[in-house]
Amino acid sequence: ELEVEKSLATTFLHDLIEEVKKGQRGADVLQTVRTPIGQVAGKIIWEAKRAENWSDKWLEKLKDDQQDARADLAVLVTTAMPRGITDPFARIGDVWVISPVVLRA
């Protein structure tokens, strides 16, 4: 979670990167995308999962969190990609699923 937050903060300097506090309902990070003059362009909610096995339940929870946060996009960063996905990123329904290596690129 901290890696995601740090990567976003150092990459998207104009954006507001907010950690969702532990114990608080919601995903891990909320990114408010802003133009260089500070105009809000949208919101992205990020969830990080460090696990050995994929769970479809993560998608449902993240979609609920996305709706609660009124985010435009949802991204799940996971060490356990869904079965059959060999690329480092994929879109499953309305959720982008990416490997942590994508954030390091």
C-alpha positions in Angstrom: 0.0 0.0 0.0 2.8 2.4 0.9 4.6 1.5 -2.3 1.6 2.4 -4.4 1.1 5.7 -2.6 4.8 6.6 -2.9 4.9 5.7 -6.6 1.8 7.7 -7.4 3.0 10.7 -5.4 6.4 10.8 -7.1 5.0 10.2 -10.6 1.9 12.5 -10.6 3.1 15.7 -9.0 0.0 17.7 -9.7 -2.4 15.1 -8.3 -3.7 14.8 -4.8 -2.7 11.4 -3.4 -4.6 10.5 -0.2 -4.0 7.4 1.9 -7.2 5.7 3.2 -6.4 5.2 6.9 -6.2 1.7 8.3 -9.5 0.6 9.8 -11.4 3.1 7.7 -13.8 1.7 5.1 -12.5 1.9 1.5 -9.6 1.1 -0.7 -5.9 2.0 0.1 -5.3 5.2 -1.9 -7.5 7.8 -3.5 -5.9 9.8 -6.4 -7.5 13.0 -7.4 -6.2 13.7 -10.9 -5.5 17.5 -11.5 -4.3 19.5 -14.4 -1.2 21.7 -13.9 -3.4 24.6 -12.9 -5.2 22.5 -10.3 -8.4 21.7 -12.0 -9.9 18.4 -11.0 -10.1 15.9 -14.0 -11.3 12.8 -12.1 -10.6 10.3 -9.3 -8.9 7.0 -9.3 -9.2 4.5 -6.4 -6.3 2.1 -5.8 -6.3 -1.2 -3.8 -3.2 -3.2 -3.2 -3.2 -7.0 -2.5 -0.1 -9.0 -1.6 -1.3 -12.5 -1.8 -0.4 -15.9 -3.3 -3.8 -16.6 -4.7 -6.3 -14.5 -6.6 -9.8 -13.8 -5.2 -12.8 -12.6 -7.2 -14.1 -11.0 -4.0 -11.5 -8.3 -4.4 -13.2 -7.0 -7.5 -16.6 -6.7 -5.8 -15.2 -4.9 -2.8 -13.2 -2.5 -5.0 -16.2 -1.7 -7.1 -18.2 -1.0 -3.9 -15.4 1.2 -2.6 -15.2 3.0 -6.0 -18.9 3.8 -5.8 -18.6 5.1 -2.2 -15.6 7.3 -3.1 -17.3 8.5 -6.3 -14.1 7.5 -8.2 -14.1 7.4 -12.0 -11.6 4.5 -12.2 -10.7 1.6 -10.0 -7.2 -0.1 -10.0 -6.3 -3.3 -8.2 -2.5 -3.8 -7.8 -1.9 -7.4 -7.0 0.9 -10.0 -6.7 -1.6 -12.7 -7.6 -3.0 -12.2 -11.1 -6.2 -14.0 -12.1 -5.9 -17.4 -13.7 -5.2 -17.1 -17.4 -3.9 -13.5 -17.3 -0.2 -13.5 -18.3 0.1 -9.8 -19.1 1.1 -7.4 -16.3 -2.2 -5.6 -16.6 -5.7 -6.4 -17.6 -9.2 -5.0 -17.4 -11.8 -7.2 -15.7 -15.2 -5.6 -16.0 -14.8 -2.0 -14.9 -11.6 -2.7 -12.8 -8.0 -2.4 -14.0 -5.9 -5.2 -12.5 -2.1 -4.7 -12.6 1.0 -6.3 -11.3 3.2 -4.2 -9.0 5.9 -4.3 -11.7 3.8 -1.8 -13.8 4.2 0.8 -11.1 8.0 0.4 -11.1 8.3 0.8 -14.9 
